[in-house]
Amino acid sequence: MLCAADRPLREAYDLAMLDLDGVVYVGGEAVPHAPGELAAARDAGMRLAFITNNAARPPATVAEHLVRLGVEATREDVVTSAQAAARVLRSRLAAGARVVLLGAEGLREAVEGEGLVPVGVDEEAEALVTGYGPDVLWRDIMRAAVRVRDGLWWVASNSDLSIPTPYGVAPGHGVLVETLARFSGVVPVVAGKPERPLLDETIRRVGGERPLMVGDRLDTDIEGAHRAGVASLLVLTGVSGLADIVSAAPERRPTYLAADLRGLAEPHPVPEMHGEVVTCGGWIASVSRDGVLGIEGTGPSSDWWRAASTAAWLWLDHSGAPARTDGLVPPTAT
């Protein structure tokens, strides 16, 4: 269930590990309130790290995009799944080891940054590393699959099945991972969320003793925080919405919940449970005997989400089935 914070999260935690798309920006636009809230968090002494499962773009490119959107960032503030994958490789391989690379420039830069040597699919190597790369050739994928089947150690940057593009949601690197794994019978070491290497690498690079994962996806950001043993804040400006929340298993439930990044600046009340009825602020939520979630009252939109999610989780844990949300419309963030 959700936890209480009696002071703003930006004071209670010293590092915010921020997912990007859906949290800080959506495509080419900053999420409303994001630049100002992140600047205020920094002014309060909070470190900010911008983390991404996308292994294609180098950190400098990501930082430049953030700056164009009004968010202060340097390449040192950005940590990618490519960097986490390179660290996984380096934990087992000596400097100068040769690694077959299937991916884009961000992955190549990260591998070389760890003192490893990227090579082609037909060259002698001690490992294979894969990441999203729109120009990766099918013949190289075929050759890499055979080498993995024959015993080459394989590290994947991430396993996301989809990726946002200007022309819509498209297949992500996870589709390639599934293809290689199905053919070879080998499951790779995965560096990106929800696995913990990316979060561990972020803390190692940026520092912080009290980290907070901030994300918009239950299946990567929040589950990743659970696996890494860190607190999490779910914001409702991206992928996960009401249907995802009411059906969330315990390992995908956040520590805190807010409508947007203004949640960093607020204390977080814990919803109060009175039998099957949940209250938070001016909202009262419950699930009827036939499994329909209902909520009434007035108040901040974040409190609406806190009351609704807590009531839904009580029902899910008791009944084993998600509550129905027939006609339920969340309030607009205010």
C-alpha positions as a LaTeX table, in Angstrom:
\begin{tabular}{lrrr}
\hline
Residue & $x$ (\AA) & $y$ (\AA) & $z$ (\AA) \\
\hline
Met1 & 0.00 & 0.00 & 0.00 \\
Leu2 & 1.01 & 3.64 & $-0.34$ \\
Cys3 & 3.26 & 5.16 & 2.30 \\
Ala4 & 3.10 & 8.51 & 4.05 \\
Ala5 & 5.70 & 11.27 & 3.84 \\
Asp6 & 5.34 & 14.10 & 6.34 \\
Arg7 & 7.65 & 16.40 & 4.39 \\
Pro8 & 8.22 & 17.00 & 0.66 \\
Leu9 & 9.85 & 14.09 & $-1.15$ \\
Arg10 & 12.60 & 16.39 & $-2.43$ \\
Glu11 & 13.64 & 16.83 & 1.19 \\
Ala12 & 13.10 & 13.23 & 2.31 \\
Tyr13 & 15.23 & 11.76 & $-0.53$ \\
Asp14 & 18.58 & 12.97 & $-1.84$ \\
Leu15 & 18.48 & 11.43 & $-5.34$ \\
Ala16 & 15.63 & 11.35 & $-7.86$ \\
Met17 & 16.15 & 8.77 & $-10.61$ \\
Leu18 & 13.83 & 10.11 & $-13.29$ \\
Asp19 & 12.50 & 8.14 & $-16.20$ \\
Leu20 & 12.31 & 10.39 & $-19.24$ \\
Asp21 & 9.47 & 9.82 & $-21.70$ \\
Gly22 & 6.18 & 10.28 & $-19.87$ \\
Val23 & 7.80 & 11.84 & $-16.80$ \\
Val24 & 10.04 & 14.70 & $-17.96$ \\
Tyr25 & 8.88 & 14.97 & $-21.56$ \\
Val26 & 6.46 & 13.46 & $-24.03$ \\
Gly27 & 8.09 & 13.36 & $-27.45$ \\
Gly28 & 9.36 & 16.83 & $-28.22$ \\
Glu29 & 7.54 & 18.67 & $-25.42$ \\
Ala30 & 8.26 & 18.99 & $-21.72$ \\
Val31 & 5.58 & 17.56 & $-19.42$ \\
Pro32 & 3.68 & 20.47 & $-17.81$ \\
His33 & 5.35 & 21.64 & $-14.58$ \\
Ala34 & 8.38 & 19.39 & $-15.11$ \\
Pro35 & 11.15 & 22.00 & $-15.75$ \\
Gly36 & 10.11 & 24.17 & $-12.81$ \\
Glu37 & 9.62 & 21.29 & $-10.37$ \\
Leu38 & 12.99 & 19.76 & $-11.27$ \\
Ala39 & 14.74 & 23.10 & $-10.84$ \\
Ala40 & 13.08 & 23.51 & $-7.44$ \\
Ala41 & 14.12 & 20.00 & $-6.43$ \\
Arg42 & 17.73 & 20.81 & $-7.31$ \\
Asp43 & 17.53 & 24.05 & $-5.33$ \\
Ala44 & 16.33 & 22.00 & $-2.35$ \\
Gly45 & 19.52 & 19.90 & $-2.54$ \\
Met46 & 18.20 & 16.88 & $-4.41$ \\
Arg47 & 20.44 & 15.22 & $-6.99$ \\
Leu48 & 18.73 & 14.49 & $-10.31$ \\
Ala49 & 19.57 & 11.59 & $-12.60$ \\
Phe50 & 17.81 & 11.09 & $-15.93$ \\
Ile51 & 17.65 & 7.39 & $-16.73$ \\
Thr52 & 16.50 & 5.62 & $-19.85$ \\
Asn53 & 16.17 & 2.11 & $-21.22$ \\
Asn54 & 16.89 & 3.49 & $-24.70$ \\
Ala55 & 20.42 & 2.35 & $-25.52$ \\
Ala56 & 20.66 & 4.13 & $-28.87$ \\
Arg57 & 21.34 & 7.72 & $-27.83$ \\
Pro58 & 24.57 & 8.77 & $-26.06$ \\
Pro59 & 24.11 & 10.66 & $-22.76$ \\
Ala60 & 25.28 & 13.94 & $-24.31$ \\
Thr61 & 22.51 & 13.76 & $-26.91$ \\
Val62 & 19.89 & 13.12 & $-24.22$ \\
Ala63 & 21.22 & 16.02 & $-22.14$ \\
Glu64 & 21.06 & 18.36 & $-25.13$ \\
His65 & 17.43 & 17.42 & $-25.71$ \\
Leu66 & 16.59 & 18.12 & $-22.06$ \\
Val67 & 18.27 & 21.52 & $-22.17$ \\
Arg68 & 16.25 & 22.46 & $-25.27$ \\
Leu69 & 13.11 & 21.69 & $-23.24$ \\
Gly70 & 14.19 & 23.94 & $-20.39$ \\
Val71 & 15.54 & 21.24 & $-18.08$ \\
Glu72 & 19.07 & 21.75 & $-16.77$ \\
Ala73 & 21.16 & 18.67 & $-17.52$ \\
Thr74 & 24.68 & 17.58 & $-18.42$ \\
Arg75 & 25.88 & 14.29 & $-19.84$ \\
Glu76 & 26.95 & 13.25 & $-16.32$ \\
Asp77 & 23.30 & 13.52 & $-15.21$ \\
Val78 & 22.15 & 10.95 & $-17.78$ \\
Val79 & 22.47 & 7.19 & $-17.27$ \\
Thr80 & 21.39 & 4.77 & $-19.99$ \\
Ser81 & 20.77 & 1.05 & $-20.22$ \\
Ala82 & 23.76 & 0.95 & $-22.59$ \\
Gln83 & 26.02 & 2.15 & $-19.77$ \\
Ala84 & 24.48 & $-0.37$ & $-17.39$ \\
Ala85 & 25.02 & $-3.15$ & $-19.94$ \\
Ala86 & 28.64 & $-2.11$ & $-20.41$ \\
Arg87 & 29.17 & $-2.21$ & $-16.65$ \\
Val88 & 27.68 & $-5.74$ & $-16.54$ \\
Leu89 & 30.13 & $-6.78$ & $-19.26$ \\
Arg90 & 33.09 & $-5.18$ & $-17.48$ \\
Ser91 & 32.20 & $-6.95$ & $-14.22$ \\
Arg92 & 33.14 & $-10.24$ & $-15.89$ \\
Leu93 & 35.55 & $-9.27$ & $-18.67$ \\
Ala94 & 39.02 & $-7.75$ & $-18.50$ \\
Ala95 & 39.88 & $-4.41$ & $-20.07$ \\
Gly96 & 40.50 & $-4.85$ & $-23.78$ \\
Ala97 & 38.12 & $-7.78$ & $-24.11$ \\
Arg98 & 36.40 & $-8.04$ & $-27.49$ \\
Val99 & 32.60 & $-7.82$ & $-27.57$ \\
Val100 & 30.28 & $-8.36$ & $-30.54$ \\
Leu101 & 28.01 & $-5.31$ & $-30.68$ \\
Leu102 & 24.54 & $-5.12$ & $-32.20$ \\
Gly103 & 23.13 & $-1.66$ & $-31.60$ \\
Ala104 & 23.59 & 2.05 & $-32.17$ \\
Glu105 & 26.14 & 4.72 & $-31.25$ \\
Gly106 & 25.00 & 5.01 & $-27.64$ \\
Leu107 & 25.83 & 1.35 & $-27.03$ \\
Arg108 & 29.18 & 1.60 & $-28.80$ \\
Glu109 & 30.18 & 4.65 & $-26.78$ \\
Ala110 & 29.23 & 2.93 & $-23.50$ \\
Val111 & 31.16 & $-0.25$ & $-24.32$ \\
Glu112 & 34.27 & 1.68 & $-25.33$ \\
Gly113 & 33.90 & 3.79 & $-22.19$ \\
Glu114 & 34.41 & 0.66 & $-20.09$ \\
Gly115 & 37.62 & $-0.18$ & $-21.94$ \\
Leu116 & 36.09 & $-2.94$ & $-24.06$ \\
Val117 & 36.51 & $-3.36$ & $-27.82$ \\
Pro118 & 33.39 & $-3.60$ & $-30.03$ \\
Val119 & 33.79 & $-6.04$ & $-32.94$ \\
Gly120 & 31.70 & $-7.46$ & $-35.77$ \\
Val121 & 29.56 & $-10.57$ & $-35.63$ \\
Asp122 & 32.14 & $-12.79$ & $-37.36$ \\
Glu123 & 35.11 & $-11.74$ & $-35.24$ \\
Glu124 & 36.58 & $-13.47$ & $-32.20$ \\
Ala125 & 34.88 & $-12.24$ & $-29.03$ \\
Glu126 & 34.10 & $-13.08$ & $-25.41$ \\
Ala127 & 30.54 & $-11.75$ & $-25.34$ \\
Leu128 & 27.65 & $-10.29$ & $-27.32$ \\
Val129 & 25.86 & $-7.10$ & $-26.32$ \\
Thr130 & 22.63 & $-5.97$ & $-27.95$ \\
Gly131 & 20.59 & $-2.77$ & $-27.82$ \\
Tyr132 & 18.05 & $-0.87$ & $-29.85$ \\
Gly133 & 19.51 & 0.11 & $-33.23$ \\
Pro134 & 17.32 & 0.90 & $-36.24$ \\
Asp135 & 20.13 & 0.11 & $-38.67$ \\
Val136 & 21.05 & $-3.35$ & $-37.34$ \\
Leu137 & 21.04 & $-5.81$ & $-40.24$ \\
Trp138 & 19.06 & $-9.06$ & $-40.25$ \\
Arg139 & 22.10 & $-11.03$ & $-41.43$ \\
Asp140 & 24.00 & $-9.83$ & $-38.35$ \\
Ile141 & 21.12 & $-10.82$ & $-36.10$ \\
Met142 & 21.13 & $-14.31$ & $-37.65$ \\
Arg143 & 24.87 & $-14.73$ & $-37.11$ \\
Ala144 & 24.67 & $-13.45$ & $-33.53$ \\
Ala145 & 21.80 & $-15.85$ & $-32.77$ \\
Val146 & 23.87 & $-18.82$ & $-33.89$ \\
Arg147 & 26.84 & $-17.70$ & $-31.81$ \\
Val148 & 24.66 & $-17.31$ & $-28.70$ \\
Arg149 & 23.21 & $-20.77$ & $-29.29$ \\
Asp150 & 26.77 & $-22.06$ & $-29.50$ \\
Gly151 & 27.75 & $-20.54$ & $-26.15$ \\
Leu152 & 28.67 & $-16.85$ & $-26.55$ \\
Trp153 & 27.76 & $-14.89$ & $-23.38$ \\
Trp154 & 24.94 & $-12.43$ & $-24.11$ \\
Val155 & 24.03 & $-9.16$ & $-22.36$ \\
Ala156 & 20.98 & $-7.16$ & $-23.51$ \\
Ser157 & 20.53 & $-3.48$ & $-22.76$ \\
Asn158 & 16.79 & $-3.86$ & $-22.09$ \\
Ser159 & 13.74 & $-5.94$ & $-22.91$ \\
Asp160 & 11.12 & $-3.28$ & $-23.76$ \\
Leu161 & 8.71 & $-4.71$ & $-26.31$ \\
Ser162 & 7.72 & $-1.29$ & $-27.65$ \\
Ile163 & 9.31 & 2.08 & $-28.31$ \\
Pro164 & 7.64 & 5.44 & $-29.08$ \\
Thr165 & 8.41 & 6.88 & $-32.52$ \\
Pro166 & 7.15 & 9.87 & $-34.53$ \\
Tyr167 & 4.93 & 7.45 & $-36.48$ \\
Gly168 & 3.50 & 5.68 & $-33.44$ \\
Val169 & 4.43 & 2.90 & $-31.01$ \\
Ala170 & 6.79 & 0.47 & $-32.75$ \\
Pro171 & 8.58 & $-2.80$ & $-31.86$ \\
Gly172 & 11.32 & $-2.23$ & $-29.31$ \\
His173 & 14.54 & $-4.04$ & $-28.53$ \\
Gly174 & 12.61 & $-6.59$ & $-26.48$ \\
Val175 & 11.20 & $-8.06$ & $-29.68$ \\
Leu176 & 14.74 & $-8.81$ & $-30.85$ \\
Val177 & 15.59 & $-10.22$ & $-27.42$ \\
Glu178 & 12.60 & $-12.58$ & $-27.59$ \\
Thr179 & 13.58 & $-13.67$ & $-31.11$ \\
Leu180 & 17.18 & $-14.46$ & $-30.17$ \\
Ala181 & 16.16 & $-16.16$ & $-26.93$ \\
Arg182 & 13.54 & $-18.32$ & $-28.63$ \\
Phe183 & 16.00 & $-19.44$ & $-31.29$ \\
Ser184 & 19.00 & $-20.01$ & $-29.04$ \\
Gly185 & 17.28 & $-21.23$ & $-25.88$ \\
Val186 & 19.38 & $-18.68$ & $-23.96$ \\
Val187 & 18.04 & $-15.95$ & $-21.67$ \\
Pro188 & 20.36 & $-12.92$ & $-21.63$ \\
Val189 & 21.49 & $-10.84$ & $-18.70$ \\
Val190 & 19.28 & $-7.74$ & $-19.01$ \\
Ala191 & 20.63 & $-4.40$ & $-17.79$ \\
Gly192 & 17.62 & $-2.07$ & $-18.12$ \\
Lys193 & 14.50 & $-1.68$ & $-16.02$ \\
Pro194 & 12.84 & $-3.61$ & $-14.47$ \\
Glu195 & 16.12 & $-5.42$ & $-13.81$ \\
Arg196 & 18.30 & $-3.65$ & $-11.30$ \\
Pro197 & 21.66 & $-2.98$ & $-13.07$ \\
Leu198 & 20.47 & 0.37 & $-14.46$ \\
Leu199 & 19.37 & 1.65 & $-11.07$ \\
Asp200 & 22.54 & 0.34 & $-9.41$ \\
Glu201 & 24.64 & 2.04 & $-12.09$ \\
Thr202 & 22.75 & 5.30 & $-11.59$ \\
Ile203 & 23.42 & 5.35 & $-7.85$ \\
Arg204 & 27.09 & 4.50 & $-8.48$ \\
Arg205 & 27.53 & 7.33 & $-10.99$ \\
Val206 & 25.41 & 10.09 & $-9.46$ \\
Gly207 & 25.58 & 9.28 & $-5.75$ \\
Gly208 & 22.94 & 9.51 & $-3.09$ \\
Glu209 & 22.10 & 7.55 & 0.04 \\
Arg210 & 18.31 & 7.88 & $-0.14$ \\
Pro211 & 17.30 & 7.31 & $-3.78$ \\
Leu212 & 13.79 & 7.67 & $-5.16$ \\
Met213 & 12.75 & 6.17 & $-8.49$ \\
Val214 & 10.30 & 8.42 & $-10.36$ \\
Gly215 & 8.45 & 6.85 & $-13.27$ \\
Asp216 & 5.23 & 6.55 & $-15.24$ \\
Arg217 & 5.27 & 2.80 & $-15.91$ \\
Leu218 & 4.38 & 0.16 & $-13.36$ \\
Asp219 & 5.99 & $-2.68$ & $-15.33$ \\
Thr220 & 9.45 & $-1.10$ & $-15.70$ \\
Asp221 & 9.94 & 1.89 & $-13.38$ \\
Ile222 & 8.00 & 0.75 & $-10.33$ \\
Glu223 & 8.80 & $-2.95$ & $-10.58$ \\
Gly224 & 12.45 & $-1.98$ & $-11.13$ \\
Ala225 & 12.41 & 0.05 & $-7.92$ \\
His226 & 11.03 & $-2.95$ & $-6.03$ \\
Arg227 & 13.80 & $-5.18$ & $-7.38$ \\
Ala228 & 16.47 & $-2.63$ & $-6.46$ \\
Gly229 & 15.00 & $-2.12$ & $-2.99$ \\
Val230 & 14.37 & 1.63 & $-3.38$ \\
Ala231 & 11.32 & 3.82 & $-2.89$ \\
Ser232 & 9.29 & 4.92 & $-5.89$ \\
Leu233 & 6.96 & 7.69 & $-7.04$ \\
Leu234 & 4.44 & 6.98 & $-9.81$ \\
Val235 & 3.32 & 10.01 & $-11.83$ \\
Leu236 & 0.24 & 9.89 & $-14.03$ \\
Thr237 & 1.62 & 11.82 & $-17.01$ \\
Gly238 & 2.68 & 8.86 & $-19.13$ \\
Val239 & 1.84 & 5.25 & $-19.86$ \\
Ser240 & 0.23 & 3.70 & $-16.78$ \\
Gly241 & $-3.34$ & 4.74 & $-16.07$ \\
Leu242 & $-6.33$ & 3.67 & $-14.04$ \\
Ala243 & $-6.73$ & 0.23 & $-15.66$ \\
Asp244 & $-3.08$ & $-0.59$ & $-14.96$ \\
Ile245 & $-3.22$ & 0.64 & $-11.37$ \\
Val246 & $-6.33$ & $-1.26$ & $-10.30$ \\
Ser247 & $-4.80$ & $-4.53$ & $-11.57$ \\
Ala248 & $-1.28$ & $-3.95$ & $-10.18$ \\
Ala249 & 0.27 & $-6.82$ & $-8.25$ \\
Pro250 & 2.16 & $-5.87$ & $-5.06$ \\
Glu251 & 5.54 & $-5.80$ & $-6.84$ \\
Arg252 & 4.19 & $-3.12$ & $-9.20$ \\
Arg253 & 2.69 & $-0.81$ & $-6.59$ \\
Pro254 & 4.54 & 2.47 & $-5.92$ \\
Thr255 & 5.59 & 3.83 & $-2.56$ \\
Tyr256 & 4.04 & 7.18 & $-3.45$ \\
Leu257 & 1.65 & 8.40 & $-6.13$ \\
Ala258 & 1.04 & 11.86 & $-7.60$ \\
Ala259 & $-0.62$ & 13.36 & $-10.63$ \\
Asp260 & 2.67 & 14.85 & $-11.88$ \\
Leu261 & 6.13 & 15.97 & $-10.76$ \\
Arg262 & 4.63 & 18.46 & $-8.34$ \\
Gly263 & 4.48 & 15.40 & $-6.12$ \\
Leu264 & 8.16 & 15.97 & $-5.36$ \\
Ala265 & 7.28 & 19.22 & $-3.60$ \\
Glu266 & 4.48 & 17.84 & $-1.44$ \\
Pro267 & 4.11 & 15.78 & 1.71 \\
His268 & 2.19 & 12.59 & 0.94 \\
Pro269 & $-0.78$ & 11.68 & 3.12 \\
Val270 & $-1.42$ & 8.01 & 3.65 \\
Pro271 & $-4.95$ & 6.96 & 2.69 \\
Glu272 & $-7.05$ & 5.96 & 5.70 \\
Met273 & $-8.86$ & 2.64 & 5.62 \\
His274 & $-12.20$ & 2.19 & 7.41 \\
Gly275 & $-13.09$ & $-1.39$ & 6.67 \\
Glu276 & $-13.63$ & $-1.47$ & 2.90 \\
Val277 & $-13.88$ & 2.32 & 2.61 \\
Val278 & $-10.79$ & 4.42 & 1.89 \\
Thr279 & $-10.49$ & 8.17 & 2.42 \\
Cys280 & $-7.77$ & 10.57 & 1.34 \\
Gly281 & $-8.17$ & 14.31 & 1.58 \\
Gly282 & $-11.75$ & 15.01 & 0.54 \\
Trp283 & $-12.20$ & 11.78 & $-1.45$ \\
Ile284 & $-14.03$ & 8.60 & $-0.38$ \\
Ala285 & $-13.46$ & 5.40 & $-2.39$ \\
Ser286 & $-14.76$ & 1.86 & $-2.16$ \\
Val287 & $-15.49$ & $-1.19$ & $-4.30$ \\
Ser288 & $-19.05$ & $-2.46$ & $-4.40$ \\
Arg289 & $-19.96$ & $-6.10$ & $-3.78$ \\
Asp290 & $-20.14$ & $-6.69$ & $-7.53$ \\
Gly291 & $-16.61$ & $-5.35$ & $-7.97$ \\
Val292 & $-17.14$ & $-1.80$ & $-9.24$ \\
Leu293 & $-14.79$ & 0.92 & $-8.00$ \\
Gly294 & $-16.56$ & 4.11 & $-6.99$ \\
Ile295 & $-15.27$ & 7.40 & $-5.61$ \\
Glu296 & $-16.90$ & 10.64 & $-4.57$ \\
Gly297 & $-15.90$ & 13.89 & $-2.95$ \\
Thr298 & $-13.64$ & 16.77 & $-3.86$ \\
Gly299 & $-10.02$ & 17.79 & $-3.49$ \\
Pro300 & $-6.62$ & 17.56 & $-5.20$ \\
Ser301 & $-6.40$ & 15.09 & $-8.07$ \\
Ser302 & $-3.43$ & 13.29 & $-6.47$ \\
Asp303 & $-5.61$ & 12.46 & $-3.44$ \\
Trp304 & $-8.26$ & 11.05 & $-5.82$ \\
Trp305 & $-5.67$ & 8.66 & $-7.26$ \\
Arg306 & $-4.41$ & 7.70 & $-3.80$ \\
Ala307 & $-7.89$ & 6.87 & $-2.52$ \\
Ala308 & $-8.92$ & 5.02 & $-5.69$ \\
Ser309 & $-5.76$ & 2.94 & $-5.93$ \\
Thr310 & $-5.82$ & 1.91 & $-2.28$ \\
Ala311 & $-9.46$ & 0.83 & $-2.47$ \\
Ala312 & $-8.75$ & $-1.10$ & $-5.68$ \\
Trp313 & $-5.76$ & $-2.89$ & $-4.15$ \\
Leu314 & $-7.72$ & $-3.89$ & $-1.08$ \\
Trp315 & $-10.32$ & $-5.44$ & $-3.38$ \\
Leu316 & $-7.70$ & $-7.12$ & $-5.59$ \\
Asp317 & $-5.89$ & $-8.66$ & $-2.63$ \\
His318 & $-9.15$ & $-9.91$ & $-1.16$ \\
Ser319 & $-10.93$ & $-11.12$ & $-4.28$ \\
Gly320 & $-8.08$ & $-11.95$ & $-6.64$ \\
Ala321 & $-9.73$ & $-9.97$ & $-9.42$ \\
Pro322 & $-9.25$ & $-6.33$ & $-10.46$ \\
Ala323 & $-12.06$ & $-3.92$ & $-9.68$ \\
Arg324 & $-14.12$ & $-2.69$ & $-12.62$ \\
Thr325 & $-13.93$ & 1.02 & $-13.40$ \\
Asp326 & $-17.16$ & 1.32 & $-15.41$ \\
Gly327 & $-17.55$ & 4.96 & $-16.41$ \\
Leu328 & $-15.07$ & 6.20 & $-13.81$ \\
Val329 & $-13.23$ & 9.30 & $-15.07$ \\
Pro330 & $-10.20$ & 10.56 & $-13.10$ \\
Pro331 & $-10.13$ & 14.29 & $-12.41$ \\
Thr332 & $-7.89$ & 16.57 & $-14.41$ \\
Ala333 & $-4.66$ & 17.47 & $-12.61$ \\
Thr334 & $-4.91$ & 20.87 & $-10.93$ \\
\hline
\end{tabular}
